[in-house]
Each structure stands twice: as C-alpha cells, then as structure tokens.
Amino acid sequence: MTWNSFLFFALPALALWAGGAWTAWKKRPLPTYLLTLAGLLVYFAFILGLWISLERPPLRTMGETRLWYAFFLPTAGLIVYSRWRYPWILAFSTLLAGVFTTINLVNPDIHNKTLMPALQSPWFAPHVIVYMFAYAMLGAAALMAAYLLWFKKDATTDHELDICDNLVHVGWAFMTVGILFGALWAKEAWGHYWAWDPKETWAAATWFAYLAYIHLRLRTDRHRRVALWGLLLSFVLLQMCWWGINYLPSAQGTSVHTYNMG
C-alpha cells in the first residue's frame, strides 16, 4: 500500500461519511451508523495497509498524523451523535475530515520507511494515537462551543453546555494519558521524562488551559460565555501544540518533536 492508493480509499470513505451525515439530518439512526462505520472501516483499511507497507506506524510525518485526525474526527462525531443525537456534528466532522484528507491528497508528506532510533520505542504509537483521539474529541468540543457562541447565544441550555463539558472531560483525560505515554517514551529515548522542549511547553500550556475550563465549569454555572471563549482559546493552543510549533524559530533545529521533512 502506498500514498498513490489513498484516493481510492479516501473518496469512498468521505462519500460514506457524507451519506451518514445526510441520514442523520433525516433522523434515520440505523443508516447513519452503518454508513459512518463503513466509512471508518474503509479509511482504516488504508491506514492499516500503509502501516504494513511502511513496516512502521504511519505516525511520523505531519501528513501521517493528519491521516489519523481525519479518521478520528468522524469517530468523535459518531460518539457525540450516539449520545446526544446532534445531527450537525456528523456534518461538521465530515467536512473537517474532508479538509484534512484533501490536504493529504495534495501534499501527503511522503517519506521513507525508516524511523529514527528514538521513534522506534513501543511508546511511540500509543502516545500519538491517544493524542490524535484527544484532539478529535477536543475539536468536537470546540465546534460545539462555536455553535453555542454564534448561533445559540443567550439561549444556551444546561444540556448543551454539558455536551461541551463531557467532550472536554474525555479529551482532556486522553490528553493526560498521552502525556504520560510521552513521558515514558522520553525517558526511554532520551533519559528524562520532561525537558521543556518547545512541544512539551505548548503541551503543558494546552493541558492547563483545558484544566482551567474544567475548574471554571465545576465551580460556577455563571460566566458561561467566558468559559466557551476559553474553550476556543484552548483549542488555538492545541493547534500550536500540534503543528504550530513547526514554524516557531525556537523549535527549528532544537526540538525533537518537529516533523523532519527529510
């Protein structure tokens, strides 16, 4: 399996996800589940085939992590739909998955099979996969926050805020596990759990930002819009943690977490 085959998996998967989103709007749960799950299976078939072809987890490059993010977005959307029956979440997750898929079709970031010694740790794959799922859940929370801020405004209900809260709780928990996996990986690869590398610094800032949102929502039900704006700010920090650091001068040539293009 190579990136040349990606188109033949990506387009059917996106079509199936779009079909699932359409049936969700039509209030037809069974076709929604079947179509969305079928799309996930098709997309994951490519990930698995690429994994076998590369003889390593496809997690090294930015293109490879976009691949996982595009997979986990509809997964998170389906979880939200299953729990709260919000049909728009599948439409948004499909749209975003389409954006990341399109970027990968145009610029797949093709590299060779080999991994640098530090990435050959058994903690590498679980660390990145757990993080990608956390990013997808927190992305869904950001979408919900944007919806409440710009469309619902003062009509926001406790139930809708609880959706944001639950998504953040799950995403933050997976982020915490990802950080722990990363610390174990760092100890094995570089001899220390934490070194305040630029990536680690932004990861800590993101973790504390979401923790602040959780504490604000637990301590008071007031300042709802402030909390929602804080949730969007946290998502901006998350983007810096994921890919923004690649463009920071402080990370160039010094960060072990930047995506090497060679």
C-alpha positions in Angstrom: 0.0 0.0 0.0 1.3 3.5 -0.9 0.1 7.0 -0.9 -0.8 6.6 -4.6 -3.7 4.4 -3.5 -5.0 6.9 -1.0 -7.5 8.5 -3.4 -9.3 5.1 -3.9 -9.9 4.8 -0.1 -10.4 8.5 0.8 -13.2 9.3 -1.7 -15.4 6.3 -0.8 -14.9 6.9 2.9 -15.8 10.6 2.5 -18.9 9.6 0.4 -20.0 7.2 3.1 -19.5 9.7 5.9 -21.4 12.3 3.9 -24.2 9.8 3.5 -24.2 9.2 7.2 -24.4 12.9 7.9 -27.3 13.2 5.5 -29.3 10.4 7.1 -28.6 11.9 10.5 -30.4 15.1 9.4 -33.2 12.9 8.1 -33.5 11.3 11.6 -32.6 7.8 10.4 -30.2 6.4 13.0 -29.6 2.9 11.6 -28.3 4.1 8.1 -26.3 6.8 9.9 -24.4 4.2 12.0 -24.0 1.8 9.1 -22.7 4.4 6.6 -20.4 6.2 9.1 -18.9 2.9 10.4 -18.4 1.7 6.8 -16.5 4.9 6.0 -14.4 4.4 9.1 -13.6 0.8 8.0 -12.6 1.9 4.5 -10.4 4.7 5.8 -8.8 2.5 8.4 -8.1 -0.2 5.8 -5.8 2.3 4.1 -4.1 3.2 7.4 -3.5 -0.4 8.1 -2.3 -1.1 4.6 0.1 1.8 4.8 1.3 0.6 8.2 2.1 -2.8 6.8 3.8 -1.3 3.7 5.9 1.2 5.7 6.8 -1.5 8.3 6.1 1.1 11.0 3.1 3.0 12.4 2.2 5.8 10.0 2.7 8.5 12.6 6.0 10.1 11.8 5.1 13.0 9.4 2.5 15.7 9.6 0.7 14.1 6.7 0.5 10.8 8.6 -0.9 12.5 11.7 -3.5 14.3 9.5 -4.5 10.8 8.3 -5.3 9.7 11.9 -7.0 13.0 12.7 -9.3 12.7 9.6 -10.1 9.2 10.9 -10.8 10.1 14.4 -13.0 13.2 13.6 -15.9 11.1 12.3 -15.3 8.7 15.1 -15.7 11.5 17.7 -18.7 12.8 15.7 -20.4 9.4 15.8 -19.8 9.2 19.6 -21.4 12.6 20.1 -24.3 11.7 17.8 -24.8 8.4 19.6 -25.0 10.1 23.0 -26.9 13.3 22.2 -28.4 12.9 18.7 -27.0 16.1 17.4 -27.1 15.6 13.6 -24.9 18.6 12.7 -21.8 17.1 14.4 -21.5 14.5 11.8 -21.8 17.1 9.0 -19.1 19.2 10.6 -16.8 16.2 11.4 -17.2 15.0 7.8 -16.4 18.5 6.4 -13.2 18.8 8.6 -12.2 15.2 7.7 -12.6 16.2 4.1 -10.3 19.2 4.6 -7.5 17.2 6.1 -8.0 14.4 3.5 -7.7 17.0 0.7 -4.5 18.4 2.2 -3.1 14.9 2.3 -4.1 14.3 -1.3 -2.3 17.4 -2.4 0.6 17.1 0.0 0.9 13.7 1.5 4.4 14.3 3.0 5.9 11.1 1.6 9.0 9.8 3.4 11.0 6.6 3.5 10.2 3.6 5.7 12.8 4.1 8.3 12.3 5.7 11.7 15.0 7.4 13.7 16.0 5.4 16.7 14.0 7.5 19.2 10.8 6.7 17.3 11.3 3.0 17.4 10.1 2.9 21.0 7.0 0.9 21.8 5.5 4.0 23.4 5.6 6.0 20.2 2.5 4.6 18.6 0.2 4.6 21.6 1.4 8.1 22.5 0.5 9.6 19.1 -2.7 7.6 18.6 -4.1 8.6 22.0 -3.2 12.2 21.4 -5.0 12.1 18.0 -8.2 10.8 19.6 -7.9 13.5 22.3 -7.5 16.2 19.5 -10.6 14.9 17.8 -12.7 15.0 20.9 -11.5 18.5 21.8 -12.1 19.5 18.2 -15.7 18.4 18.6 -15.9 20.4 21.8 -14.6 23.5 20.0 -17.2 23.0 17.3 -19.9 22.8 19.9 -18.6 26.0 21.7 -18.6 27.9 18.4 -22.1 26.8 17.7 -23.3 27.9 21.1 -21.5 31.3 20.9 -22.6 32.3 17.4 -25.9 30.5 16.8 -27.5 29.9 20.2 -26.1 32.8 22.1 -28.1 33.5 25.2 -30.4 30.6 24.5 -27.7 28.1 25.6 -29.1 25.3 27.8 -27.6 23.3 30.5 -27.8 20.2 28.4 -25.8 21.8 25.6 -23.1 23.0 27.9 -22.9 19.6 29.4 -22.1 18.3 25.9 -19.1 20.6 25.8 -18.1 19.6 29.3 -18.3 15.9 28.6 -16.3 16.2 25.4 -13.6 18.2 27.2 -13.5 15.7 30.1 -13.0 12.8 27.7 -10.5 14.7 25.5 -8.5 16.0 28.5 -8.4 12.5 30.0 -6.9 11.1 26.8 -4.5 14.0 26.5 -3.3 13.3 30.1 -2.8 9.6 29.2 -1.0 10.7 26.0 1.3 13.0 28.0 2.1 10.1 30.4 2.9 7.8 27.5 5.1 10.6 26.0 7.0 10.9 29.3 7.7 7.2 29.4 8.8 7.3 25.8 11.1 10.3 26.5 12.6 8.5 29.5 13.4 5.5 27.3 14.6 7.5 24.3 16.4 10.5 25.9 16.9 9.5 29.5 14.5 12.0 31.1 10.7 12.3 31.4 10.4 16.0 30.7 12.8 18.6 29.3 10.7 21.7 28.4 11.2 21.2 24.7 9.0 23.7 22.8 6.5 21.0 22.0 6.4 19.9 25.7 6.0 23.6 26.8 3.0 24.1 24.5 1.5 20.7 25.5 1.7 21.8 29.1 0.0 25.2 28.3 -2.7 23.3 26.4 -3.3 20.9 29.3 -3.5 23.6 31.9 -5.9 25.7 29.6 -8.4 22.8 29.4 -8.0 22.1 33.1 -8.9 25.8 33.8 -12.0 25.3 31.7 -12.9 22.2 33.7 -12.4 24.0 37.0 -14.4 27.1 35.9 -17.4 24.9 34.9 -17.2 22.9 38.1 -17.0 25.9 40.4 -19.8 28.0 39.0 -22.5 27.9 36.4 -22.1 31.6 35.7 -19.8 33.2 33.1 -20.9 30.6 30.5 -19.8 32.6 27.5 -16.4 33.3 29.2 -16.0 29.6 29.6 -16.9 28.9 25.9 -14.4 31.6 24.7 -11.8 30.0 27.0 -12.6 26.6 25.3 -11.9 28.2 21.9 -8.7 29.7 23.1 -7.7 26.3 24.5 -8.3 24.8 21.0 -6.0 27.5 19.5 -3.3 26.4 21.9 -3.9 22.9 20.9 -3.2 23.8 17.3 0.0 25.4 18.3 1.0 22.3 20.2 0.1 20.0 17.2 1.5 21.8 14.2 2.2 25.5 15.0 5.5 24.8 16.7 6.9 23.6 13.4 7.0 27.3 12.4 8.5 28.7 15.6 12.1 29.8 15.4 12.7 28.4 18.9 11.9 24.9 17.6 13.9 24.9 14.5 16.9 22.6 14.8 16.4 22.1 18.5 13.0 20.4 19.1 13.0 16.7 18.8 9.2 16.9 18.2 9.2 18.9 15.0 8.3 16.9 11.9 11.5 16.4 9.9 11.0 16.8 6.2 14.0 14.7 5.3 
